Amino acid sequence: MHTSMSLTIITCVFVFLSYVDCANIKVDPLVLTSRGPVRGKRAIGDDYSVFLGIPYAQVDLSNPFRDSLPYPYFEEAYNAYSGDTKCPQSDFKGNNIKGTLDCLRLNIYVPNKASSQNLLPVIFWIHGGGFSGGSGGSFDGKYLVKHDVILVTVNYRVGPYGFMCLNTSKVPGNQGLKDQHLALIWVKENISAFGGNVSSITIAGQSAGAGSIDLHLHSPYEKHFHRAIMESGSAKVEGMFVNPDLSAAVKLAEQLGFNTADNDLAVDFLITCDPHSVIAASKRIEFWFRPCKEKEFANVSRFVVEDSQNMQNKHKIKDTPIMIGYTTSEEYNHNVDEVLSDDIVLRELKTHFTINENELSRVSKILRHFYIGDSEITRELLLQLGEFESDFTFNYPMDRAIVRYLEQEAKVYQYLFSYTSDGSVATHGAEVKFLFPVDHEPLLNENDVIISDRMTTMWTNFAKYGSPTPEVTKEIPTIWEQCTKTDRPYMHIGANLTLGHRVYHKRMAFWDMFYDKYEETFGPRARCLALIYLQKRFESEEALGPRARCLALIYLQKRFESEETLGPRARCLALIYLQKRFKSEETLGPRARCLALIYLQKRFESEEALGPRARCLALIYLQKRFKSEETLGPRARCLALIYLQKRFESEEALGPRARCLALIYLQKRFESEEALGPRARCLALIYLQKRFKSEETLGPRARCLALIYLQKRFESEEALGPRARCLALIYLQKRFESEETLGPRAVSLTLGRLAFLIRPKIDCAASSQSPE
């Protein structure tokens, strides 16, 4: 018999001084935990032990909507024999309310071979149930522990006790997630006493459990796990994450006969109520209690600090291998009458997008045509309608979650589950019975057993090695390849295992295009994203991915009735980061960046709203007229851009030299300044750019020199005398429509000849008229 799990264990007893053969005795294992001794029991007929209903914390009854408290130390051994305890909840129809607040329990399934010398990997399972129901006791570890892993399942508060969020210190929200975190801490502190390896903990869950894992991956809380398995859920899935209803407590109290508009008074009242009454009342108000982004309060820890569409935690994600997938028909609806009586496409659009009526009708037709063609909704089209619902609710949000993980350099394995015992479709949760024994859904045949063996092998391989198929075996003949940014292989788990590439590629591409066009119409969600980003909730820009930054800009670009929704500074920062006008923020100081973008985006009624220097800098940095700032001195750069952009009513607002230099530097007419003297360079550019009403504004010599230097008709000035040069250029610019009228030699001779003929008559340095 093993010295199992570092157990303080009674291995043998003496009866009437007679020795008893310990090898044939099944004694209850006793484990010493940090809270005291815990006694489990041997599984009948199997080589593992179970510890059911171990308390890991207790709800604070003075405020059951806040953080839990440590569980008191066990004075005597705690008999962990029953895992039936549930937190207060009802079934989905609001009937059959059950459970108690004394519910924060976990269950541990331990192979008997586990010991202090043979520490085994741990799988920590988080149940689903829409954050309103479920319990850890519903998941037996029989299938998984035969692969030499330890399974831990956990209860956490659900419904209003777990997920009411009022943005107050009294009810901050996400208490169910914080319960899960406390359970993880308990496991880390105690699992080695059961023979578990604290350096190999895999957090796994389905539906709301998978959504919880996504939030654990992005939480600022310390990470107490090393790998993650997410089945049919992520924080991006529709309905998994909500904007809090700040009047939820008032509404619940009203349902129970207590009328008040004061949240604190309503919460105080609910604290005194029977939990079953509170659960019943929660079913009568039109609100789902879900995870939310928490506000910051003194002495209150925050588990969720970002919106679900905006989560980033690159360091934690990068170091955590992730297995993620879904079934082929997550949202297949068996309720034929409900489907036939409702336009599902139109309903979902109205529920989740803010689109005007004309556009709504057009978009609805596009979606309907994509999934069911031009057909009317009939019983025969239920499967196609199920594809639409599945893509919208689960598949596409999870696809986006995978993209986010890959952007954060995670090691990702994706699967698609399609197997069913009876040949029907694999709906939401269809894979669960192959991982855990389910009383009402037993394995029906030999194929079911094969699928269960394959899945539990791959799931536990992932928990052991970080790869579901570390090697090819007879049972699993295909290597499950991990995803990359450019390639998205997935394991198709059907009657056979096959490796595919890009699940539902065309459908996902369609939704990519749809969201690119219409995602900004997510009223609350997009607004929340924008405000999170702009209100400086994060220390650096890197805390958000590019998609989140893009959504922030969508919010700011006239998606709302007025710009006044945000203050001026927020508007500035949004444009700075999102317009990507320069390589790095450091190019401008903070204030200059703000003012520059405000000015260029015409956020103010007049230029006078900014000082002249700010206007100049704005144009310099954002118009990209030259390679580097060093090309011009600070003042010249400012004046140059002001002048060229015609930001003032008249040129007189600048002195002539500044105007000239502006044109020289910015128009790039020649290789270097040295090609002209200072004054000639100025006059040349002024003349050629036609900045004045007539040529007479400049003297004749200046006009000539301008043409000589800028047109580059001759190799050097010495080729002609000064007057000839002037006349030659004037002549060439006036007499012919194009240079091609004369060949190169003819041009040269003509110029020379002309210069000689007209020298006695015209002094171009003195005359103000062009020669005829």
N, C-alpha and C positions, 0 to 999 in steps of 0.2 A: 504494500500500500504506500502511496506517495505521501511525503510530508507536504500536503497540498497547500499551495497558495500562501506560503508563509503562515499557515494557520496555527493558531493556538487551538489545537484540535484534540478532542478526546478520541484516541485511536483504539483503545481496548479497555475492557472492564473485567473485573474479577467477580464471579458469582459463586458464593459459598466456597471461596478459596479454590475454586476449580478454574483452570485456564480455559479461555475461550479462543477459538481460532479467529484472530482479527481479520484475516483475509476474506472471510465469508460474512463479515458483519458490515452493514450499511449504516454508519453512524452519521448524525447531522453535523455538517462542518460548522465550526465556530471561528469567526475572523475578528481580530481586534482592529477597529477603525479609530480614527481620530476623535470620534464622538462616543466611543465605547464599543463593547463586544456585540457582534451581530451573528445570529445563528440562522443558517439556511437549511436546505434539505436536498437530499439526493433525488435526481429525477428517476422515476420508476422505469426500469428497463433500459436506461440509457447511461452512457458514461459521462455524465456531467452533473453539476450541482446548480441549484437556483437559490437566489436570495431576492425575495419579492417584497416590495413595499418599504424599502429602506428610506427613512426620512433624511433629506439632505438640507432642508431649511424649513422654516415655518412662516406662514402668513402673519403679518402684524395685524391683529384684530382691531387695534386702535385706528388703523387706516389700511384696509385690505387693498387699496388702490395704489399703494406705495411699495417701496422695497421690502423684501422679505427679511426675516431675522435668522440668525444661526439657530439650529435646533439644539435643545438642551442635551447635556451629556447623559448617556444611558447609565443609570446606576446598576442595572442588571442587564443581562444579555437580552438584546432585542430580537424577538422571534420574527424573522423575515419570511413568513410563510404565505402571505396573500398579496397579490398584485391587483386586486379589484378596485382599489380606491381611484376615484375620478375627481377632478376639479368641477365646480358647479357648471352645469351645461344642460342643454336639452337636445332632442333630436332636431333635424333640420326643419321640421314642420312646427317646432315650438311646443311640442308635446313631450310628455315623459321626462320631466325635469329631475335631475339626479345630481349627486356629488356633494362634496363638502370642501370648505376652505382649508381643512387640514388634509391637504392633498399633495403636497410637494414631496413626492416619492420617486424612487428609481428602482429598477429591477436589474439584476445581474445574473447572466448565464455563463457558467464557468466550466470548461472541459476539466475533467479530473486530473489530466496530465499537467495542468498548470501548476507551477511552483515557483519558489524564489530562485531556483536554479534553471527554470524553464519558463521565462516570462513570455506571455503571448500577446500578439497585437490586440487592440481594443477597437470595437465599432460602437459608437455612441449614436443611437437611433432617436430621431425627433419625429414624432407622429404628425400626420396631417389632420385635416378636419376644418379647414377654413378659419382657423384661429378662434373658432367658436365651440369646438367639441373635440373628442378624441382622448386617448390615454395611452400611456406606455404599456399598460398591462394587456393590451390587445395584440401584442406582438411577441410571440413565443420564439425562443432562440434555437429551437431544435435543429433546424436545417443548417444554420450558420456555424454553430459551435462544433459540428462534426469536422469542420475544416480547420480546427485548432485556432480559433479566435475567441475572445471574450466579447459578449454582447451586453451592452447597457441600454435600457430603454427608460424614458423619463416622462413624468407628468409635468405640466406647467400650466399656469393660470390662462384661461381662455375667456372670450367674451368681454364684458365690461371690466371684470376684475383683472384681466390680463392686458387689455388693449384700449381702454378708455384713455383718451389723450385730451386734456383741457388746456395745455400750455400753461400750467400753474405748477408751483413747487409741490402742492398737495397731490396733484394727479398729473405727473409729467408724461406718462405714457410708456408703452412697451414693457410693462412689468412681466409679461409672459416670456419675452426674450431675455430679460434679466434673470428670471428663474432658470432658464436653460443655461445661462452663463454660470450661475451658482452651482448647478448640477455638474457642469464641466470642471469647475474648480474642485468640487468634492471628488470627482473621479480622479483628477490629477493627484490629489492628496492621498487617496486611499486605494486606488486600484492595484498598486503593487502588492498590497496585503492579500489580494485575491489571486495573485499570479499574473497580473497584467503589466504590460510594458508601457510606462508613462511617456516613453519617447516614440510611441507608435500608436497614436489615437486618431481614428478616422471618424469624422462627424458625417452622418448620413441621414437622409430624410426624404419624404415624399410629399408632394403638393405643398401645403403650408409649411411642412417640415423642411422642404427644399428651399422655399422662400426664406425661411428663418436662417438657413445656412448661408444664403447669399448675404444676408444682413450681418451675420457673424464674420464673414470674410471681409466686410468693409467697415466693421465697427472699430472705434478707437480702443475698445477694451483689449486687454492682453489676450493673445491667441493661445488657447490650451489644446489645440489639435494640430494635426500634421497633414491630413488629406481630407478631401470632401467628396461626397457622393450626393448628387441632386437629381431626384426622380420627379419629373413633371412639375417643375416649379422653379421660379426665381423671383427676385424682388420686382422684376420688370413685368411679370405676368399680370394681366388685368385683374384688378380687385385685390391684389396682394398688398398694396400700399395705398394709404388714403391721406387726403388732407383732413385733419381732425375736425369733428363737429364740436365746437367749443360750447355748445348748449346741450350736449348729450346728458350731462348730469341733471340739468333742469328738466329735460324731457322725461328722463327716467323717474325723477321724483314726482312729476305731474301724473305719470301713469299710476303711481302708487298713492295718489291723493294728497301730495304735498306741493302746493303751488308757491313758487318763488322765482324771481328772476336772478337771484344771487347764486352763482356757482358754488361758492364755499358753503352756503347754507344747504344747498341741494346735496353736496357731497357729505356733509355732516349727517344729514337725514339718511342717505343711502347706507352709511356705515352702520347705522342702527337696524337696518332692515334685514330680514331673513334672506340669505343668498338666493334661495329658490324664487322668492318674489322678485328680486332684482333681475334674475335671468328671464323670468316670464315677462317682465316689463320690457326688457331689451328686445324681445321678439315682436313687440307691438310698435316699436318706433322704426322708421325707415332709415336705418343706418347700420352698416356693418362695422364692427369694431376690428380694426386692423392695425398693423404697425404704422407709425407716423414719424416724421422728423421732429425731434424734441428741441424745445427752447432751452437756453442755458440759464440755470439758477444756481445760486451759491449753495454749496453742500449737497447738490443733487447731481448724481452721475448721469451722463447721457449715453445711451447705447447707440442710437441712430442720430447722426449729426448731419446727414445729407439726404436730399431727395432721392428716391429710388432710381430716377433717370440720370442721376448726376453723381453716382457713387464712384469713388476712386480710393484705392489703398494698394498702390502698386507693390510696395514692399511685402505686404502680407500675401497678396495674390500670387506674386511671382514665386514665392517659396512653398506654395500649396498645390500639389497635383489635384486636378478636378475631374471627376467622371460625371457626365451630365447627359440627359436624354429624355425622351417622351414616347408615348404610345402613338400608334398610327391614327387613332380616332378619339382623341382626348375628349372632344365635346360632342360626340355623336349623341343625338337626342332621341330616345326611344318613345318619347311622348308625341305620337303622331298628331293628335288633335291640337296640341299647343303649337306645333310647327306650322300646321296648315292654317291656323287662325291668325298667324302673325307673320309679318314681313321681317324676318330675322335681320336681314341686311340693313334695312332702314332703321330698325330698332337700335342696332348696335351703333350705327352712325350718329343717331340722335343722342344716344346715351354718352358717347365718348368724345364726340367732336362738336365743335361749334361752327356749323356751316350754314350759310343762308339757304332759304328754302329752294331757290332756283338751282343753286349748285348742289344741294343735297339730293335733289331728284336725279340730276345728271350723274353724280358720283355713285348713287345707289344702283343705277342702271349699269354702270361700268362694272361694278363689283359682281352684280348678279350675272352679267354676261360672262365674266371671267370664270365663274364657278359652275353655272348651270346653263349657259347659253341663253337662248331666247325662250326657254320653256317656262311654263307656269310651275309654281311650287306644288309638287305632288309627293305621294308616299314613295314613289320610285326615286325621287331625288334627295331623300333624306341623307344618303351617304355624302353626296356633293355638298349639301348644306352643312353637314358635319365637318367637312374639310374647311369650309369658310369659318365656322365657329372655332374650330381647333387652331387654325392659323392665326386668327385674330387674338384669341385668348391666351394660347399657350405657345404654339410653335414659333411664331415670329418673335414674340418677346424673348423667348429662350435663345433663339438664334442671335438676337442682338446681345444678349448676355454673354454668349460664347465669344462674339466679336470683341466685346469689352474685355473679357479675360485674356484673349490672345493679344490685344493691344497692351495689356499689362504684363505680358511675357509669361503667362501661366502655362503649365503643362496640362493640356485638355484632351480627354477622351470622350467622344460623343457616341451615343447609341440611339437606335430606333427600335422599339419593341412592337411586334405585330402578331405574336403567337396567341392563339386561343384554343381552348380544349375542344370547343364545339364548332369551330370553323366560322364563327361570327366575326365581329370587329373588336379590336383591342381598344377599349375605352379607358378613361382616366382611372388609374389604380389597378389596371389589369395585371401588371407585372408583380404586384405585391405578394399575391398568394404563392408565387414560386420562390419567394425569399423567406416567408414566414408561414407557418401553418395557420390556416383560416378555417374556423369551424364550419361556417356556412358555405365555404368554397373549397372543398377538399380537392386534392389532385385526383383526377378521374381515371387516368390510364397511364400506360407505360411511357408514352411520349411526354406527358406532363412531368413525370419523374425525371426524364432525361433533360428537359428544359430547366427544371429546378436545379439539377446537379450542375449543369453548365453555368447557370446564372450565379449560384452561390459560390462556385469555384472562381469565377471571374471577379465577383464582388470582394471575396476574401483575399484573392491574389492582390487586388488593388490595395486593400488594407495592409497587406504584408509588405508588398514590394513597390507600391506606387505605380504599378502597371497591371492591367487585368489579364494580360497574356504574356508573362515573362518568357514562355517557351511554348513551342508547338507540342500538343499532346494528342492522343487518340480521341479524347473527349472534346478537345478544343483545337481543331486542326488549322485554325486561322489566326495569324497575329493581328491583334487590334492596334492599328497605328494611331498615333496621336495627331491632333489637328495642328496646323500651322496657319500663319496669316494668309498664305497663298493656296493652301490645300486643306480641304475639310473632309478627311476620311471619317467614316462612322461604321460601327458594327451593327448590322441588321440582325436582330434576334427574332427569328421566326422559327419554323420547324427545323431549319438549318441555320448555321451561322455564316453570314456572307459579309464581305467588306464592300461598302459602297462609298461614293464620293458626293458630297453636298446634298444633304437631305432636302427633298422638295425644292430643288434649285430654282425652277421657274416660278413657283409660288412665292418663294422668299424674295426673289428679284422683283416680282410684282409689288410686294408690300414695301420693299425698299423705295421704289418709285412713289408709291402712294404716301408713305410717311414723309418723304422729302417734300412733297407738295402740301400735305395737310396736317402735319404734326403740330405746326404752330397753332392750329385751332384748338388744341387741347387747352381750354381756358385755364382751369386751376393749375394743371400740371406744368404747362409752359411758363405761366406766370411765376410759379414757385421756383422753377429752375432759374429763371432770369434773376429773380430777387436774391436767391441764395448766392449766386455768383457775384452780383453787383453790390450786395451789402457786406462784402468782404468777410464771408464766413470762413474763408480759408486763408492760410498764410501765404500761399504762392499760387501763381497761375497754373502750375503743374498739378495742383490738386484736382483740377478738372480736365477731362479729356476734350478733344477737339469738338466732338459732337455736342457736348454740353455747352461749350462756349458758343457754338453756332446757334443753339436754341435760345441762348440768352439774347443774341442779336435779333433773332426772329421776333422776340418779345418787344424789343425796342424799336424795330423798324415799322412803326405805324400799324401794329396789330391791334392797338387799343385806340380809344377815341381821342386821347390827348397825351402829349409827352409829359404832362405834369404828373403822370402816375409815378414817375421817378424824379428825384432831385437832380439838379444840374451835374453834380459831381459823379453821380452814378451813371448818367448818360455819357459823360466824357470817358469814364473808365471802360464802359462797355465798348465804345467805338475804338478806343485805343487798342484793346486786346484783340478785337474781332476783325478789324479792317486790315490788319497785317500790313500796314503801310511801310514798316521799316523792320530791319532784321532783329533788333533787340530793343527792349524798353529803355535800356541805359542810354540810348542815343539822345534822349530828351529827359530833362528833369520832370518830376511828377506834374508840376503845375503846367509846364509848357506842353506836355503831352495832352493834358485835358483841354487846354485852351485851343491847341491846334485842331484837335478833332471837333470841338464845338464849332469853331469858326468854319472849317471846311464843310461840315455837314449842315451848315446853315440852321443851327439850332437856336440862334438868336435873331431878333428882328433886324438888327443893324450891325455894321462893322464896329460902330462906336462902343459896342458892348465889350470889346477887347481893346487893350492899348496897342499902339503901333508896333512895339517890339514883339508882342505875342503874335500879332498878325504876320509879321515877317517870318518869324521862326516857323510858324505853321506852314507857310508856303515853301520855305526852304526844305524842310525835312520831308514834306509829303509830296511835293511835285517831282522830286528826283531829277532835277535839271542838270546835275553834275555828279561826278564820281565820288567826290569827297568834300566835306565841309572846308577842308584846309585850302581848297582852291581859292577861296575868297576870305577876306577878313570878315569879322562878325558884322560890322556895319554895312559893308558893301553887299554881303549876302542878303541882308534884310532889305536894303534899298533895291537891289536888283530884282528880287522877287516881287516886291510891291509894284515896281514900275512895270515889269513885264505882264503882270496879271491884271493891270489896269484897275487897281483897287482904289485909285484916287481920281478925282474929277479932271485934273489937268496935269500935264507933265511938269508944270512949274512947281509942283509940290516937291520936286527933287531938283537939285542943282544939276547943271549940264554935265559936269564930270561924273557924277554918280550915275546919271543916265547912260553915259557912254560906257563906263566900266561894266554896268549891268549887261549891256548888250554884248560887249566883248566876251565876257566870261561865259555867258549862257548860250550864246548862239553858236559857239564853237566853229567859227569861220576859218580859223587858221591854227596851225600846230602850236605856236607859242607866241607870247606877247612881244618877244624880241623882234618879230618880223616887222613891226611898226613902231615908230616913236609914240610916246604917250598921247600927244594931242591928235596926231594923225589917226591913231587907232580909234580914238573916241569919235572924231568927225566921220571917219569911214563908216563906222557902224551906224551912226545916226543917219547918214545920207542913204545908205543902202536899205535900211529898214523902213525908209519912207515915213519916218516919225513926224515929219514936218509937212506943212501944206505945199510948199514949193521948193525947188532947188535953190532959189535965190536966197534962201535962209542961210546958205553957206557960200563963202567966196568961191570963185572959179578954181583956184589952185587946190583948195581943199576937196572940191568935187573930183578933180582929176586924180589927185593922189589916192582918193578913196577907191576909185575904179582900178587904178594900177595895182594897188596892193591886194585888193580883195578878189579881183577877177583872175589874177595870176596868169596873165597872158604872156609874160616874158620871164625868162630865166633870172634876169637881174635888172636893177634899175639902170645900170650903166649902158644897157643896150640902146637906150634912147636918151637924148638930152631932156632936161626937165620940161621945157615947153612942149617938145615933140611928144613926150610921154603923155602929157595932159590931153593934147589935141587928138593923139592917136586913140586914146581910150574913149574920149567923147565921140570921135568919129565912128569908131567900131560899134559903139552902143546905139548909134542913131541911124546909120546909113543902111544897114542890112538887117534883114529879119533874123538871120541866123549866121553863125560863124561858117557854116558849111558852104556858104555862097562863095568863099574864096578858099583855095588850098593854103596850106601852111606857109609856103614860100611867098605866094601872092600876098597874103596878109602882111607878112613882114615887109616886103617891098613897098606895098601900098602905104603902110604906116610911115616907113622912112621917107618915102617921096612926099607924102602929105606934110610931114613935119617940115621938110625943107621948103615947100612951096608957101606955106602959110606963116613961116617964122617972121618975115618983115611986117606982116599985117596984124598979127594977133599976139598980144602978150597975155598968155592965159593966167599968169600970176596976178595981172591987174584987172583983166576984163571980167565982167560979170555975165557976159553972154556967150553961149555956145557957138562955135564957128559953123557957118552954113557951107 
